[in-house]
Amino acid sequence: ELLTADASSTVFSAMKVMAARNVGRVLVTDQGAPVGIFTEHDVVRRVMDKQLDPKKISVREVMTSPVLAVGEESRIVEALGKMYRKNFRHLLVRGDKGAIVGIVSMRRILKAALELGEELTETLPVRRIMSRHCHTVDGSQSIHDTIKFMSEKNTGCVAVLSGGEPEGIFTERDVLRRVAVKDIDTRRTPIKKVMTSTLMTMPHWTPVGEVLGEMYQKGFRY
């Protein structure tokens, strides 16, 4: 299932579709041919941070192009390598005749890792692969300043603190669903009003496989 948006359509209409379907990307087409991809990462860095009016600009102006694709017979590790090197979360998939036949996301590869990497993940503790630096903001900070901070740090999420303690998390998906398609004053509204407040934590010694399982089942990235 390829969710598409015409290159001439407005950014706002594309974001509305993404938010309604709860997906992080649309394939951008021009006369039916793929010309780019528009993701929630683009929403943060190319729309919200630049303070563009999504109702007045086209998807073509802010999409990521050219699109990156792999053949449908490519090995999973090859696809993952391309995504990692380019810092992409999605890859288009081409059939044997060159036409785009689907899309693969980091979430799908996460599922594959669960199914294929059981021996590795059963014993490897999550502390061995976690990032030890977490970007944080205070809950009173404005949405505008938080999005700018995320863009500057090129990060997909920040932890939201209250009194120095974690109170929530704010991600690119929150930007899309709770800010970009809403009528909200980003300069006056504190980030705590739109953060995801249900935090899930796991001990540092938890096996990676268990962590991946929870992330996949709950639809979490962080």
Helices and strands as residue ranges (DSSP letters): E 4-6, H 11-21, E 25-30, E 33-39, H 40-42, I 43-48, G 59-61, E 69-71, H 76-86, E 90-94, E 100-105, H 106-116, H 118-123, G 126-128, E 136-138, H 143-153, E 157-162, E 165-171, H 172-174, I 175-180, G 191-193, H 208-218
